[in-house]
Amino acid sequence: MFDLHGCGTALVTPFKADGSIDERAFRSLVEWQIESGIDFLVPCGTTGETPTLSHDEWLRVIDIAIEVGRGRVPIVAGATSNSTREAVQKAREVASRRGVDAILTATPYYNKPTQEGQYQHFKAIAEAVDKPLVLYNVPGRTGANLEPATLGRLAQIRNIIAVKEASGNLAQVTEIFQYVPENFIVLSGDDALTLPIIAVGGRGLISVASNEIPREMSEMIAAALNNDWTKARQMNNQYLPLMQANFIESSPLPVKAALAMMGRIDENYRLPLLPMKKETRAKLEKIVSSLGLIVPQSAAV
């Protein structure tokens, strides 16, 4: 069985001022993540502004991550649609790419499917591909919650191996372990809740903050998984303000703004996202600066 654990980064997608993908910045970001010890990479998730990418751009971002990664870390490619037919087609396209190790696919958004509707949706995707699937439960974005009992049914399907849990409901995450097999992988989808999720049986995190601090987040998750809770708690306390600041406005606005402050990317978005408001940007900059992450422009990558 494909093993997925540790800290993976939900990569941002850098844009140029004209709105096109900044491939140079993305390549640099991917290389820096790997050099910093990240365990796996997740291109084209929500943090990558995937809803605004064209079909060709979506595949291009995944291909660049594969090319730069060169097999050094697993690639978990995002492929989501609220149309089951389109979700199946997208999953097939990514599954055909050498270098994609697993597929991340979220609950259909806007439709608000029932539990049985979600089961049939994910089952159809799983039956269409041979690659491992990581399901993504993020009801705050999709409007529908994947309940533990439904996840337990889905976990019986051979290639559904993991869930990225971002419900924010620790009781629900704890309940999941009553329904899924022992080898089923539960990953936190919320940086700030990762330590308690690991404490009840989680295997790691798909992170937003690791865009900014890949080495630190990887070390924190490794410490928790190795039962070094003193170190894990210390690092969590140190970086919690950044984890929280990444959501003071709609993600990925703050994380892209922080990466721009760090000289890693240019701060560009696609509508309907706009730059951060002045007052929240000031709060973010204070936190990023206090952690020593803002470097002189001449020293930036």
Beta strands, then each sheet from edge to edge (+ up, - down):
strand 1: 6-10
strand 2: 40-42
strand 3: 76-78
strand 4: 102-106
strand 5: 133-137
strand 6: 160-165
strand 7: 185-188
strand 8: 204-207
sheet 1: 2+ 1+ 8+ 7+ 6+ 5+ 4+ 3+
end
